[in-house]
């Protein structure tokens, strides 16, 4: 699956990284608690979260996550988008909630990855 597929499945809007949408993604995790992402996220390519501040970018960078999807229609402030742009991350926003976002991606074949 590619980031472009994620965009289509979640009917998401790309905020930055449009040129990177052919990036392959193999698994995803969903959490609003970045401590959970740091503790339990291994080899994930996509982060689904409602936390749209700089900490989400920093956490994704530390975990080598290249795609962040902000759920529930949340849109980060421009400095957060710029921070992601500088790190060559793909940032999207979707109107779906966490549960449905994860379910749609899982149903399409994206898995949760190793534990």
N, C-alpha and C positions, 0 to 999 in steps of 0.2 A: 504494500500500500504506500502511496505517496502523501505528502502534505496536501496536495491538490485534491486527493480523494477525501481526506479529512474535511477539507473546506466544503466539498460538495455534499458529503454525508450530513454534516451539521448545518448546512445552509449558512455558512459563516462568512463574515466579511474580513478580508485581510487588511490589517492596519500597517504592517511592514513585512518585507520579505517576499513580496510577490514574485520576484525573480528566482526565489529559492523553492518554489512550490513543487518541483520535481524531486525534492529530497525524500529519500526512502524513510519510512517510519515503520517500526516493527512492534512496538508495544506502547501502552499508555498507562498513566496513573491519574487519579482524580483526588484532589484534596485542597482544602482551604488552609490547612495547617502546614506551613513550610517545614516545621520540625518533623512531621510525619514523612514528608517527601525526602528529607535528608536521611532519616532513619531507615526507611523501608523501600525507597525507590532505587531499583537496580536495573540498569540497561533499558531505561524507558526513553522513548523518543518524543512523546507528547505529554504535556502536563495540562490537565483541565483544572481550572481553579476560578474561584470568585474573588480571590485576593489580587487586586490589580494595582499593587504598589511596586516600588523598586525591589522589595524583598523577593517577589516572585521571579524577577529577572536574575537577581544574584543567586537564588537557589537553583534555578534552571542552569545557570552557567556552571555552578559547582558540580552539578550532576550530569553535565554534558547533554542536557535536554535542548533540542533545537527548535521545538514548536510549543508555543503556549496558546491555549484556547481559553479565553475568558468567557465564562458562562453567564447566563441570566441577563444577557444584553449589556453587561458591564464593559465600559471603555476606559482604559487607563489614561492618565494625563499625558500630555505630550512629552514630558521629560522621561517618562517610563518607556514610551514608544521609541524615543531617540536612543535611550540606553540599549534597548533590544536591537535597534538598527546598527548601532556601533559594534555589537557582538554577533552580527549576522544571524539573528534569530528570526523566526517567523512568528508573528503575533496575529491572532485572529480573535474575533468576538462572535458569539452565537447567542441567540435568544433562548436556546434550550437550557433546561436546568441540569444539574450535575448528573442525576440519575438517568435521565433520558439521553444525555450526551454520551455517557459511558456505555449505555445499553445499545445505542445506535452504532457506535464504533465496534463494540464487541460483536454485534450481530453481523457486521460487515467483514469480520475476520481479524480485527485488531485485538490482540491479546494483552493480558496484564504483565506478561514477562515473568522472569524467575523471581523467586522469593528468597 
